[in-house]
Amino acid sequence: MNKKIWIGLVLICLGGLLMVTTFVVDGFPGQIYWNNGPVYLSDADDKGEVDLTPDQITSGKQNVTQLDLSVKDADVTVKTGDRFAISADRAEKNYITVSATDGFVKVTGDERNGWTIGIKNGKRHHITVTLPEKVTLQKVSLANLNGDLQVQKSHVDQLVLVNVNGDITLSEVKVNSAGLVSDRNGDIRVQSSTLPKLKTYSHFGDINVTKNYQNVPAAEATMAFNNLNGDISLT
């Protein structure tokens, strides 16, 4: 066989061996996402976040009064800060639509199963919503298919959290009038929060409600905690 062909085959084999070794030891140096074709993001890009706050809000033309967020495959965190903001990792950006009308902010995520290949680690993508610290929103509604929902140090009149596969966590949250927290496959945990009269139900899971909360008969409750396969803990 021609000497040049032999050299070429040896180099190909060495390259393949190095690629396999790199993948086994530390995975690909980034991830590849499918968005009308393969899109490669390095680790540095993948860890970065993109600001998706509507211009109507950042310009001060509208003040946020309500938030409605619905996603299919991402972890969601709602926290407080100096101003209202929505951010997501760069890959998640391609699947999110954000709008603002008369103070009503709507966030929709249209993630699809199997939309990543060449995964270095199986981390779920993330959306972060920041609410102004000294503002009480009329209503916050979050819905998720796969992923955790987390609400921290927020003050709302009505709170609706609906999850299918993932945990729901509330920490230092104040709900004035009414709410619904519902999960199918995951735990519900509430810590150091101020809630109206509530009722709890779990089909396959334990319920723990401390004396800090008013766990009352259904007819008296204005907030409900429901779970199918998971625990409910209010401490």
N, C-alpha and C positions, 0 to 999 in steps of 0.2 A: 504494500500500500504506500502511496505517496507520503513522503516525510511530513509535508505541510498538513496533510489530512490528519496524521497521527498527532501532531502538535495541537491542532485545533480540537480534536476529541479530548485530549488530556486537559486542555484549558476549560472546556465545557464541563467536564467531570469535576474539576477542582471548584469551579464557580458554583455548580449545583451543590457540592458538599458544603461549601462555606455558607450558602443560603440556608440549607437545612439546619446546620449547626446554629446559626444565628437565631432562627425561628424557635428551635428547641430551647435554647438558653434564655432568650429574652423577647421572643416574639418579633413581629415586624415593627420597625421604628415609626409607627403611626397606624392609621386605619384607612380603609378604603370604603367609601360610601357610594351607593347607587342613587344618582339623581339625574335621570335622563342620560346615563352613562357613568362610568366609574370616576369618582372624584377622590383623590388622595389628600389626606390631611396629616401633616406631621404631628408628633406628640405635642409640640409647642402650640400649633394652631388648634389642635383638638381640645386643649385645656383652656384656651381663651374663651371669652364670652362676648356676645354681641348684644348691644342695647336695642331693644325692640319697642321702646316706649313711643306711643303715638305722638306726632308733632303737635296735635291739638292740646295735649296735656303738657308737654315740655314747654310750649310757648306761653302757657298760662291762659289760653283761650277757653279752656274747660277745666273744671275741678272735678275730680273723680268722686262719684257718689256710690257707684255699684261696680262690682267685678264679677264677670262670669267666665270661667276658664274650663275648657273641656279638652282632654288629651287622651291619647291611646297608649303611649308607651314611653313614659318619662317620669322621673321623680319631680315633684313640685314642692317648693318651699315658699311660704308667704311669711314675710318678716316686716319689721318697721325700720324706717330710716328718715332722712331729712326730706325726701321728696318721693313722689310716686315714680316707680320704674319697673320695667319688665326686661329681663335679660335671659339669654339661653346660650348654651354652648354652640359653637359654630356649625356643627353638623345638624343640630336640631333646628336651627334657623330656617332651613329649607322647607320645613314642614309646618311652620307656624304662620297663622294669619291673625293680625291684631287690628282692631278697629275701636274708635271712640265716637260716641254719639250722645250729645247732651249729658256728659258725665258718666255714661254707661260704657265701660270698657269690656270688650269681648275678645277672648283669646281662644283660638281653636287650633289644636294640633292634629295633623293628619298623618301621623307616623304609620309606616307599614311594616308588618312582620318580615324578617329576612332582608332588611334594607342595609345591613352591613356585612361585608366579607373581609377576610384577612384580619380578623379581630385579634388584637394583642391581649386585651383583657375584656371581660364581658360586662363592663360597667354600663349602667343605664344612663341615658342622657338626662339633662336637668334643665328645669325652668325655675327662675327665681322672680318673685313679685315682691316689690318693696312698697309698703303703704306708709303714708306720712304719719309720724308718731302721734301727733295731737289731733288727728282727724278720726271721727267715727263714721265709717261707711254704712250706708243704709242696708246693703246686702252684699255678702261675699258667697259665691257659689263655685265650688270646685268639683269636677268629675274626672275620674281616671279609670282606664281599663287595666293597665299593667304598670304598677309603680307606686311609690309611697306618696302620701299627702302629709305635709307638715305645716302647721300654722303656729307662729311664735309672736307673742307680745302684741296682739292685734285687738282692736276695739271695734265691734260691729253691732248693728241692731239685730240683723238676722244672719245666720250662718248655716250653709248647706254644704255638706261634704259627702260625696258618694264615690265609693271605690269598689272595684271588683277583685283585683289580685294585688294586694299590697297593704301595708300598714297605714293607719291614720294616727297622727300625733298632734295634740294640742298642748301648748305650753304658755302659761301666763296670758291666756286669752279671755277677753270679757265679751259676753254676749248679752245684750240688753233685753230682748223681747222673745225671740223664738229661734228654733234651729232643728236641723236633722243631720245626724251623723250615721252613715250606713256603710257597712262593709260586707263582702261575701267570703273572701279568703284572706284573712289577715287580722292582726290585733288592733284594737282601738285603745289608745292611752291618752289620758288627760292629766295634766299636772298643774297645780297652782293656778287654777282658772276660776273665773266668776261666771256662773251660768244661771239661767232661770230654772224654775221647777222642771224636773226631767223624769223620763221613764227609760228603763233599760230592758233589752231582751237579747239573748244569745241562744241560738238553737244548739250548737255544738261548741260550747266554750264556757269558761268561768266568768263570773261577774263580781267585781270588787268596787264598791262605792263607799268612800269614807264619809264621815259626818259633816265634812265641809260642803257637801252638796245635798240638795233637796231631792231625794229619789222618792217620788210620790206615785200614787195610783194614776193610771193612764188618763183618766178623765180630768185630772188636775194639771197635767204636764203641758208645757208649751215647747219643750225640746225633747227629742227622742234619740236614743242610741240603740241601733239595731245591728246585729251581727249574725252571720250564718255559721261560718267556720272560723272561730277565733274568740279570744278573750276580750272583755271590756273592763278597763281599769280606770277609775277616777280617784286620784289621790291629791 
